[in-house]
Amino acid sequence: MLKESALLSINRFAKSFVQIMVTIIIARVLTIVEMGIYQQIFLIAVILGALLPFEMQTTFSYYYNKTDNERERSYTIANTFWVLFTLGITMLVVLLIVFNVPFLMKDNSLHQYALWIGLWSMATIIGSYLENLFVSIKKAKIYSIINLSYYFGYFVIIGLTLYTTKELLLTIELIAFFELMRVTILHLYFHISHGMSWKVNTPLLKEQLRYTGAVGAVTAIDVITQSSDKVIIWLFYSVELFAVYSIASKEIPFMSIITVAVITAMLPRLGKLYSIRSQKIEALRLWSESSRMLALVMFPIFWILLFYHQEFITLLYSSVYLSGSSIFLIYLLKFPLRFTVFYTPLLISGNQKLLLINTIITVISNIVLGLIFMALFGYLGVAAASVLSCFIGIYLQQKDVCKVFEIPQRELLPYKSILTTFLSSGLTAGAVYAVLSLLPGNQLFHFIAGGIVTMLICGILALARKEISYSFLLNKPLALRMRR
């Protein structure tokens, strides 16, 4: 199980790495207008690929694993496939119609890419349940090997194509082709090795759709929350500004993977403590201490990026995108929140409804504040609204966690320890930056050297304060008092 989990994590890392590298190559070999078009295409593909499956993959895992009856499992697979296939084909047809309506998108710069955007998104939708399928049939290793081989070939061929031809259209065609090929190979492997029934079970399908309606609502709203700021910029500003904004507002590579990996690893034990042993406070303590440990990594990185933000942008995307430095700094304010996933306690306590309500409030705040702040401060206002909405959502989640677990807000997290880590890492990063600024040499070298030195010093300080310890997983107490 641990080996399979590691393989899946490597697979996700490879996917993120390849996407980042393709963006980096585009930033260096294509124009800023072409980068803007690529970011628009990528945004469409991500929104459609994440939104339209409506968490059918989660529904599949639930219904497949809750029974040992092979016939029911076969129906679950067939139902899931046909729902996703229908969604994918329907989306492709609608997209092509929209892009060919004269008064809508026919003269749009994306018109020539419409078919390939549709095929890319269709493949993503149809294949959205494949990881869950291979994990459920105990073939996660095969899934990871196929995907890693795919990402290697994807990166080599698309990277070389971009570098030699500098053709965006050909690049998008190849991306769509590769995604279709991946989904086809995985389905063929499953069909050859296990056999695949194509028969739909209508009563079971109705159950699946009812279940996915509840689960998918949160995901749908979350997708809207994450993309609404970019959609606003797309609608009201030039493609060049959209390119800069998209680059500057991107999440720091791989950081979310670290947070999600740690919290995901904690979920089975958190759920066991809360649901089986009824140890609510112990479960909250485990989440709290996990968050404190993550802060030891996230906070130094925040300060390093704050001091060396221009070098970071230049290193990844070239100096052409330095005009987005202000946008980058605004979005960087969300980065310290990466030290935990604040809604985890709500999930383990079965309060998904509270999470859904909070998410709806957050997305409405994001859109409304985005439009208001845009009128007042321009595109920087859209960025500020996105950050402010994120903090509003976090506040609401913390408030509900305290209510559910019946503890005061001040005792939810070890705030003193977290604040100490935040300030000490800031002082360390600032001191290293000041010293290196006095030395001659390339600023990119200063960024790399400064980052390494800062992380090492922060690690040593954490060891000296005895903060790096995994004993909390079993023994270390956290003083949490129940409300009366």
Secondary structure, DSSP 4 states (H G I P E B T S, - for coil): -HHHHHHHHHHHHHHHHHHHHHHHHHHHHS-HHHHHHHHHHHHHHHHHHHHTTTTHHHHHHHHHHT---HHHHHHHHHHHHHHHHHHHHHHHHHHHHHHH-TTTTTTSTTGGGHHHHHHHHHHHHHTTTHHHHHHHTT-HHHHHHHHHHHHHHHHHHHHHHHHHH--HHHHHHHHHHHHHHHHHHHHHHHHHHH-------HHHHHHHHHHHHHHHHHHHHHHHHHHHHHHHHHHHS-HHHHHHHHHHTSPPTTHHHHHHHHHHHHHHHHHIIIIIS--HHHHHHHHHHHHHHHHHHHHHHHHHHHHTHHHHHHHHH-GGGGGGHHHHHHHHTTGGGGG--TTHHHHHTT-HHHHHHHHHHHHHHHHHHHHHHHHHHTHHHHHHHHHHHHHHHHHHHHHHHHHHHT--GGGSS-HHHHHHHHHHHHHHHHHHHHHHHTS-S-HHHHHHHHHHHHHHHHHHHHHHTT---SGGGTT---------
